[in-house]
């Protein structure tokens, strides 16, 4: 049962978020070889002023080897 959790700054439309969730779900179905019903996607919006605390310190730095794609900015 793959679940993809996305963290992003606010500002995208509902249509953009739905399109992204659909595209991600399609790739999960393809690469993990699971049925559509097994996949879920969530998006949590985090204000820019809270990004370091909530996304970087609260998640990225605690992921260790599970963080498979690091950002192009300094997260330390």
DSSP file (Angstrom, degrees, kcal/mol; ACC not computed):
  #  RESIDUE AA STRUCTURE BP1 BP2  ACC     N-H-->O    O-->H-N    N-H-->O    O-->H-N    TCO  KAPPA ALPHA  PHI   PSI    X-CA   Y-CA   Z-CA
    1    1 A X              0   0    0      0, 0.0    38,-0.1     0, 0.0     2,-0.1   0.000 360.0 360.0 360.0  78.2    0.0    0.0    0.0
    2    2 A X        -     0   0    0     26,-0.0    38,-1.7    30,-0.0     2,-0.4  -0.386 360.0-171.7 -66.2 135.9    2.3    2.8   -1.1
    3    3 A X  E     -a   40   0A   0     36,-0.2     2,-0.5    -2,-0.1    38,-0.2  -0.999   7.2-157.9-126.8 129.5    1.6    6.3    0.3
    4    4 A X  E     -a   41   0A   0     36,-2.5    38,-2.6    -2,-0.4     2,-0.5  -0.930   5.8-163.5-109.4 126.4    3.4    9.4   -1.0
    5    5 A X  E     -a   42   0A   0     -2,-0.5     2,-0.4    36,-0.2    38,-0.2  -0.945   6.0-166.0-114.0 122.7    3.5   12.4    1.2
    6    6 A X  E     -a   43   0A   0     36,-2.8    38,-3.1    -2,-0.5     2,-0.4  -0.881   7.4-163.0-111.6 137.9    4.4   15.7   -0.3
    7    7 A X  E     +a   44   0A   0     -2,-0.4     2,-0.3    36,-0.2    38,-0.2  -0.974  25.5 154.8-115.2 134.1    5.4   18.9    1.6
    8    8 A X  E     -a   45   0A   0     36,-2.0    38,-2.7    -2,-0.4     3,-0.1  -0.992  46.5 -93.4-154.5 156.5    5.3   22.2   -0.3
    9    9 A X        -     0   0    0     -2,-0.3     3,-0.4    36,-0.2    38,-0.2  -0.398  54.5-102.0 -62.4 150.7    4.9   25.9    0.1
   10   10 A X  S    S+     0   0    0     36,-0.3    -1,-0.1     1,-0.2     3,-0.1  -0.269  87.3  82.6 -65.7 162.5    1.3   27.1   -0.2
   11   11 A X        +     0   0    0      1,-0.4     2,-0.2    -3,-0.1    -1,-0.2   0.296  53.6 117.6 126.6  -8.9    0.1   28.7   -3.5
   12   12 A X        -     0   0    0     -3,-0.4    -1,-0.4     1,-0.1     2,-0.1  -0.610  63.3-115.9 -86.4 150.4   -0.8   25.9   -5.9
   13   13 A X     >  -     0   0    0     -2,-0.2     4,-2.2     1,-0.1     5,-0.2  -0.337  24.4-110.6 -76.5 164.7   -4.3   25.6   -7.1
   14   14 A X  H  > S+     0   0    0      1,-0.2     4,-2.6     2,-0.2     5,-0.2   0.873 121.0  55.4 -61.8 -36.7   -6.4   22.6   -6.3
   15   15 A X  H  > S+     0   0    0      2,-0.2     4,-2.3     1,-0.2    -1,-0.2   0.903 107.2  48.8 -63.8 -41.4   -6.2   21.6  -10.0
   16   16 A X  H  > S+     0   0    0      2,-0.2     4,-2.4     1,-0.2    -2,-0.2   0.918 112.7  47.9 -63.9 -43.2   -2.4   21.7   -9.8
   17   17 A X  H  X S+     0   0    0     -4,-2.2     4,-2.5     1,-0.2    -2,-0.2   0.907 112.4  48.6 -65.7 -41.2   -2.4   19.5   -6.7
   18   18 A X  H  X S+     0   0    0     -4,-2.6     4,-2.3     2,-0.2    -1,-0.2   0.908 111.7  49.8 -64.8 -41.2   -4.8   17.0   -8.2
   19   19 A X  H  X S+     0   0    0     -4,-2.3     4,-2.4     2,-0.2    -2,-0.2   0.906 111.9  48.0 -64.9 -41.3   -2.8   16.8  -11.4
   20   20 A X  H  X S+     0   0    0     -4,-2.4     4,-2.8     2,-0.2     5,-0.2   0.935 111.3  50.1 -63.8 -45.8    0.4   16.2   -9.5
   21   21 A X  H  X S+     0   0    0     -4,-2.5     4,-2.5     1,-0.2    -2,-0.2   0.898 111.5  49.2 -59.9 -40.7   -1.2   13.5   -7.3
   22   22 A X  H  X S+     0   0    0     -4,-2.3     4,-2.3     2,-0.2    -1,-0.2   0.929 112.1  47.4 -64.4 -45.5   -2.5   11.8  -10.4
   23   23 A X  H  X S+     0   0    0     -4,-2.4     4,-1.8     2,-0.2    -2,-0.2   0.908 113.9  47.1 -63.6 -42.3    0.9   11.9  -12.1
   24   24 A X  H  X S+     0   0    0     -4,-2.8     4,-2.6     1,-0.2     5,-0.2   0.927 111.0  51.6 -64.9 -44.5    2.7   10.6   -9.0
   25   25 A X  H  X S+     0   0    0     -4,-2.5     4,-2.6    -5,-0.2    -2,-0.2   0.903 107.4  53.5 -59.6 -41.1    0.1    7.8   -8.5
   26   26 A X  H  X S+     0   0    0     -4,-2.3     4,-2.1     1,-0.2    -1,-0.2   0.901 110.7  46.3 -61.2 -40.9    0.5    6.7  -12.1
   27   27 A X  H  X S+     0   0    0     -4,-1.8     4,-3.2     2,-0.2     5,-0.4   0.895 111.0  51.5 -69.5 -38.7    4.3    6.4  -11.6
   28   28 A X  H  X S+     0   0    0     -4,-2.6     4,-2.5     2,-0.2     5,-0.3   0.930 110.7  49.2 -62.0 -44.0    3.9    4.5   -8.4
   29   29 A X  H  X>S+     0   0    0     -4,-2.6     5,-0.8    -5,-0.2     4,-0.8   0.927 115.9  44.0 -59.2 -45.3    1.5    2.1  -10.1
   30   30 A X  H  <5S+     0   0    0     -4,-2.1    -2,-0.2    -5,-0.2    -1,-0.2   0.952 121.9  34.2 -66.0 -52.3    4.0    1.6  -12.9
   31   31 A X  H  <5S+     0   0    0     -4,-3.2    -3,-0.2     1,-0.2    -2,-0.2   0.796 125.4  39.2 -82.1 -28.9    7.2    1.3  -10.9
   32   32 A X  H  <5S-     0   0    0     -4,-2.5    -1,-0.2    -5,-0.4    -3,-0.2   0.519 100.0-133.6 -96.0  -5.9    5.9   -0.5   -7.9
   33   33 A X  T  <5 +     0   0    0     -4,-0.8     2,-0.3    -5,-0.3    -3,-0.2   0.948  55.7 138.3  52.9  57.2    3.5   -2.7   -9.9
   34   34 A X      < -     0   0    0     -5,-0.8    -1,-0.2    -6,-0.3    -2,-0.1  -0.877  57.4 -97.2-125.4 158.8    0.5   -2.2   -7.7
   35   35 A X    >   -     0   0    0     -2,-0.3     3,-1.8     1,-0.1     4,-0.4  -0.389  34.8-112.2 -73.6 156.5   -3.1   -1.6   -8.5
   36   36 A X  G >  S+     0   0    0      1,-0.3     3,-1.7     2,-0.2    -1,-0.1   0.858 115.5  62.8 -55.3 -37.7   -4.5    2.0   -8.5
   37   37 A X  G 3  S+     0   0    0      1,-0.3    -1,-0.3     3,-0.0    -2,-0.0   0.677  96.7  59.8 -64.5 -16.4   -6.6    1.3   -5.4
   38   38 A X  G <  S+     0   0    0     -3,-1.8     2,-0.4     2,-0.0    -1,-0.3   0.607  91.3  85.1 -85.6 -12.1   -3.4    0.6   -3.4
   39   39 A X    <   +     0   0    0     -3,-1.7     2,-0.3    -4,-0.4   -36,-0.2  -0.734  49.0 175.3-102.5 137.6   -1.9    4.1   -3.9
   40   40 A X  E     -a    3   0A   0    -38,-1.7   -36,-2.5    -2,-0.4     2,-0.4  -0.981   8.3-165.7-134.9 151.8   -2.6    7.3   -1.9
   41   41 A X  E     -a    4   0A   0     -2,-0.3     2,-0.3   -38,-0.2   -36,-0.2  -1.000   4.7-174.2-137.5 133.1   -1.0   10.7   -2.1
   42   42 A X  E     -a    5   0A   0    -38,-2.6   -36,-2.8    -2,-0.4     2,-0.4  -0.948   9.5-156.4-126.9 152.2   -1.2   13.6    0.3
   43   43 A X  E     -a    6   0A   0     -2,-0.3     2,-0.5   -38,-0.2   -36,-0.2  -0.990   5.3-168.3-128.2 123.8    0.0   17.2    0.1
   44   44 A X  E     -a    7   0A   0    -38,-3.1   -36,-2.0    -2,-0.4     2,-0.4  -0.954  15.3-143.4-110.8 123.1    0.8   19.2    3.2
   45   45 A X  E     -a    8   0A   0     -2,-0.5     2,-0.4   -38,-0.2   -36,-0.2  -0.728  16.7-170.1 -87.9 132.0    1.3   22.9    2.7
   46   46 A X        -     0   0    0    -38,-2.7   -36,-0.3    -2,-0.4     5,-0.1  -0.986  24.3-119.1-125.4 127.4    4.0   24.5    4.9
   47   47 A X    >>  -     0   0    0     -2,-0.4     3,-1.9   -38,-0.2     4,-0.7  -0.307  27.3-116.0 -62.4 145.8    4.5   28.3    5.1
   48   48 A X  G >4 S+     0   0    0      1,-0.3     3,-0.9     2,-0.2     4,-0.5   0.857 115.7  55.8 -52.9 -38.5    8.0   29.5    4.0
   49   49 A X  G 34 S+     0   0    0      1,-0.2    -1,-0.3     2,-0.1     4,-0.2   0.683 112.3  42.9 -70.4 -15.8    8.8   30.7    7.5
   50   50 A X  G <> S+     0   0    0     -3,-1.9     4,-2.9     2,-0.1     5,-0.5   0.425  87.3  97.5-104.2  -2.2    8.0   27.3    9.0
   51   51 A X  H <X>S+     0   0    0     -3,-0.9     4,-2.3    -4,-0.7     5,-1.8   0.916  82.1  47.3 -57.6 -50.9    9.8   25.3    6.2
   52   52 A X  I  4>S+     0   0    0     -4,-0.5     5,-3.6     3,-0.2     6,-0.4   0.938 118.1  41.3 -58.8 -48.5   13.1   24.7    8.1
   53   53 A X  I  4>S+     0   0    0     -4,-0.2     5,-0.9     3,-0.2    -2,-0.2   0.939 126.9  29.5 -66.4 -48.3   11.5   23.6   11.3
   54   54 A X  I  <5S+     0   0    0     -4,-2.9    -3,-0.2     3,-0.2    -2,-0.2   0.919 132.7  24.4 -83.3 -45.1    8.7   21.4    9.8
   55   55 A X  I  X>S+     0   0    0     -4,-2.3     5,-2.9    -5,-0.5     4,-0.7   0.923 130.2  31.7 -90.3 -48.6   10.2   20.1    6.5
   56   56 A X  I  4XS+     0   0    0     -5,-1.8     5,-3.0     3,-0.2     6,-0.4   0.992 132.8  25.5 -75.7 -63.4   13.9   20.2    6.9
   57   57 A X  I  4<S+     0   0    0     -5,-3.6    -4,-0.2     1,-0.2    -3,-0.2   0.888 127.0  47.5 -69.1 -38.9   14.5   19.6   10.6
   58   58 A X  I  4<S-     0   0    0     -5,-0.9    -1,-0.2    -6,-0.4    -3,-0.2   0.663 134.9  -2.6 -80.0 -16.7   11.2   17.7   11.2
   59   59 A X  I >X5S+     0   0    0     -4,-0.7     4,-0.9    -3,-0.2     3,-0.7   0.563 123.5  51.8-138.2 -59.5   11.5   15.3    8.3
   60   60 A X  I >><S+     0   0    0     -5,-2.9     3,-1.0     1,-0.3     4,-0.6   0.916 112.8  45.4 -59.0 -47.3   14.4   15.6    5.8
   61   61 A X  H 34<S+     0   0    0     -5,-3.0    -1,-0.3     1,-0.2     3,-0.1   0.699 113.7  51.1 -71.9 -17.3   17.2   15.5    8.4
   62   62 A X  H <4 S+     0   0    0     -3,-0.7    -1,-0.2    -6,-0.4    -2,-0.2   0.540  94.0  74.9 -93.1  -7.5   15.5   12.6   10.2
   63   63 A X  H X<  +     0   0    0     -3,-1.0     3,-2.2    -4,-0.9    -2,-0.2   0.783  67.6 174.9 -76.8 -28.0   15.1   10.5    7.1
   64   64 A X  G >< S-     0   0    0     -4,-0.6     3,-1.4     1,-0.3    -1,-0.2  -0.366  72.7  -1.1  58.6-127.6   18.7    9.4    6.8
   65   65 A X  G 3  S+     0   0    0      1,-0.3    -1,-0.3    -2,-0.1    -2,-0.1   0.580 124.9  72.9 -73.3  -8.6   19.1    6.9    3.9
   66   66 A X  G <  S+     0   0    0     -3,-2.2     2,-1.3     1,-0.1    -1,-0.3   0.684  72.3  90.8 -78.4 -16.6   15.4    7.0    3.2
   67   67 A X    <   +     0   0    0     -3,-1.4     3,-0.2     1,-0.2    -1,-0.1  -0.674  56.2 174.8 -78.5  96.9   15.8   10.5    1.7
   68   68 A X        +     0   0    0     -2,-1.3     2,-0.4     1,-0.2    -1,-0.2   0.690  65.2  37.4 -85.7 -20.1   16.4    9.3   -1.8
   69   69 A X  S    S-     0   0    0     -3,-0.1    -1,-0.2     0, 0.0     2,-0.2  -0.930  76.6-157.6-133.7 109.3   16.4   12.7   -3.6
   70   70 A X        -     0   0    0     -2,-0.4    -2,-0.0    -3,-0.2     2,-0.0  -0.553  23.8-108.5 -85.3 151.4   18.1   15.5   -1.7
   71   71 A X        -     0   0    0     -2,-0.2     4,-0.1     2,-0.1    -1,-0.1  -0.259  22.2-116.8 -73.4 166.3   17.3   19.2   -2.5
   72   72 A X  S    S+     0   0    0      2,-0.1     2,-0.3     3,-0.0    -1,-0.1   0.343  92.6  76.1 -85.8   6.9   19.7   21.5   -4.3
   73   73 A X  S    S-     0   0    0      1,-0.0     2,-0.4     2,-0.0    -2,-0.1  -0.788  97.8 -87.1-114.4 162.6   19.9   23.8   -1.3
   74   74 A X        +     0   0    0     -2,-0.3    -2,-0.1     1,-0.1    -1,-0.0  -0.514  38.1 179.9 -70.3 121.6   21.7   23.3    2.0
   75   75 A X              0   0    0     -2,-0.4    -1,-0.1     1,-0.2   -14,-0.1   0.365 360.0 360.0-104.4   4.5   19.5   21.4    4.5
   76   76 A X              0   0    0    -15,-0.0    -1,-0.2   -19,-0.0    -2,-0.1   0.472 360.0 360.0 -86.4 360.0   22.0   21.4    7.4
